[in-house]
Amino acid sequence: MLKRISSGFLSHRFSRFLPHLLLVMSGASLTLAFAPFNLWLITIPALALAFRQIIKLKHKPFLAGWLFGAGWFGAGVSWVHVSIADFGGLPLIASIGLMALLCGYLALYPALAIKFTAKYFPTRLWPMALPFFWVVAEWLRSWMLSGFPWLSLGYSQLDSPLAGFAPIIGETGITALLVLSAALLALINNKRTVFNAALVVSCLFVSGYMLSQHTWVKPKQTYSVGMAQGNIAQSLRWVPEQDEPTMQTYWSLTEGLWSNDLVVWPEAAVPKLEPLAQPFLAKVNERAFNENTALITGIVNYNWETDEAWNNLIVLGKRNEDAAYPDYQYFHNNRFAKHHLLPVGEFVPFEDWLRPLAPLFDLPMSSFSRGGFQQPNLEANGIKLAPAICFEIAFPRQVMANVHADTDMIITVSNDAWFGRSHGPAQHLQIAQMRALEMGRPVLRATNNGITAFIDHKGKINAVLPQFEAASITAPVIATVGFTPYYHLQDLGVWFLVILLLIGAVVVKRRG
């Protein structure tokens, strides 16, 4: 008798917590939809399962949405823990605590979207109302506390037919379509709702496929580009004794690349401060000019008079095809200074309080000045390039602000050695692919230890270097001219879509 009571009690307790567990698991399963797994078909069923469980928990929409978000970000951005644990100098329990704090914060955004939807609309209208609140939440996530728009749902569809919408309504627009589709599936309870959901989802996928067959931009000219990947261990990057070996590594890797129209080195490939690296830069500048090419490299510049530092990209060698002399001189204007700085890694909020607490808050090169939101394109051997350094590629509005009518391609450089063998670098590459598709421009992605890749204007990878290898690579790059509809519409397209759906929900609710 006692066993039956005990078994029944445990069964009841499990059944009570099962919906909560399913929410966490459905959120965590979304990780498989993103790179490097790319199982994009998972996204809509995982969302639909989560929405169905949230609807069942009628009186706890915020908690339910937060649990889903905790699973989504807890598994999806777990790579952040690698950098905290390996380079933060914190005990394991503290690094896990910081990671939990970050994921808990990010989970607030889907929780708020679901809370407001549940508060103002009955569940039958969620497919029309939820996309609006979800897009608002994603917009907030993109700039609150400097912004962390990582793992937005639309990135998971890069290989699906829905990618055809990216050049029109962008990645955020694809996110809205996913939420709409999943909400319809979550409400299935009879033949009519099955038919409605199947019809809408089918139309979206067929439309996306048809749109993906259209090319919005035109080829302009083909360039030969080479990139070097030094594979310098993060622990050695700012060790003074390693400056010369690091520079020699990149010099050696470039020996077979000088015949290209352009050569690219990654973020901070030259480990010395720019004023102190003048002899080496002069050597590279002269060699590139004599080889009839240009070289772009990442470097940290420091002004001793103002005590300011910038994470820079600079051009060495030829500025344009008929240049009569090498382009580079210290502090010349053919450079780009990173605008969107990474919290803790490149600037420390409340630094007077935080820096003494732990090595995590006092990392080398963690006090940069900010470059302008919009800066002139880099010009290298006549090629115009819109730059984005590391994390900046995740901000489409900033990338778009630097793409102009004469921009030939986008260049993004990074150092993902912070994240070891996690799935962070693959997700970073996926974000760069989406920017190429949205802007209709090829993307050059040079990294310290991978993933170095050539991405065409359709977001497809044409050539790639394996991770954790010191190597160089050459590939043809087709520059493009013209603009996608997304470039002209920017976020107006997705806002028009979700506001129109919201108005429809309001009208139906009032007539209900």
Steps between C-alpha positions, in 0.01 A plus 500: 500500500782735600683423175190584295457833679868581459496401132185704438651802675820483291297450184290806582810707574661393172187576299491848657856577399493327162371809311779708656758238403365487145537878475867487598565204268322660203708815549823300528416301186512822297880485527491219244330731250801735492856444380692275515205254507274686252191285562274789398186282485506480882423869552125513434411171682713603801331839516156345450559253785609786726200718411264207560647442846482873577133505404439207737661697786231765470583699811878497467586643156803697620653206689425265211659737248802545726552123536489464124751784463727352766521176305545685170788720614639264762585243232543739208754744646672255731820581309524825702592284799818387321642852496392571858640172634824494299595869501288663770706384796188416701420188704275252319200580717537871426536448124189276497318767701590771248391278214168429674453873558553575129259227387242604757520858375462398133203278589313810619437610141292203377334497843387862457379437145285209616380683812367799303344279234320290761388811689332676210392223261322162525703202388307465172651835391861420595607433137407862419613670823808312619725591200464871589599459864778258404653749254474777760684276748771419244537870421551573869751215529700649213586820691425462873825494704690553169308214334539124460294400192657154483303186416201685356269239348533615138866399483395135528329521158805590294478166315119482488261640237412780743847647434347645183330764719832629643576745214150650551417503873832391648578243764254659746224465242575129470478479880148650485394243238632216717308624805182534291537147361578343836206674670264361233634148557469540876126566466420189295201318649277406203504455123438870432798615708718231341401627155559867593844430647606279208379757246683795658826312562497350150437840340787654697746227404397498132517880486841499666631244254374701203656819638834324551517434125515874431829692505454853632848630415729476198860379471745785461854363487692194616796546734755252628526515880730320740457463877740380769400318821781505757345271764669684786397365841299754699735459796791621283335788314605779736823351634778746396748218430257359241468819294777417255406131456137601434595761240737254337220243483278737302790613281577137412136410437472791257793398278267311268230770501675806354372433148140568610316830453452515875641327810320495836631430850260458798416712802810629684722272288786742569535463879700817563339838551501686170750771607743228611447281191615761248810311374296187429211695346740690274643167382154359420389828342796508262475130413128525422556805278787335314283191447228722350246416770356617832484338843241562772587409857358540845712693752456693823582870478590704808531875540752575773387862530129435554532152654250361247511159330310375194441155355591582138512363150765669283593478131861447390641507146291643216194712571387498138615324185704792363657602832848650453619427853408276797186613681584447865634751746428514870150630576403522133127514428475170314402317818198384698454520878264252661176664611306228682726400788453174687418545871777374731715393200549851357351734756408448864190676634554634853865411453620670821288250694525191283865489390637419849253214549642237262732454200186468285446876538863591440581317177770637266363749245169549683480879496438616143361824364204478264517576128214666314178314414554592135852522357647519148553168323849360496660532156757234414645472149186670368263265686244667732426299815243555777669383824366330813731380776401183686167545686392791274391264223202404723355853466338533156416870539864588559623286210232652275603854600845432354390336172475755218432495126871453423567243776641187336494262796480471878803408710474362852797395712491320830688308764283212621783330691315610815239229437714192444333202333146615581226576248548877545727552196260307272210716618715810437563386142127436451426858603749627240327286235165662584649850462624405152153379402326807643737752340566321172875537549771233530665477842867436574537348846858480634556351845796412720418132545185443293259505348663696214266495200393658169124564486323597178213752470247216542643411841665180374853401605728469198825415677597443863804421716479232770509618860811486717744494208754762393426529129423733212229489235428665165167525317331714234246749637227647280428857608138609451315820418143599586291455813259248645147614602609456864770763453235754396227386742731420791274398792189667355410175323485287813328774702235539229443122507467459877298821553259394225456163672452673836231731357326192364510342844355813661217515245413132544515534879256792497261315273541180705 
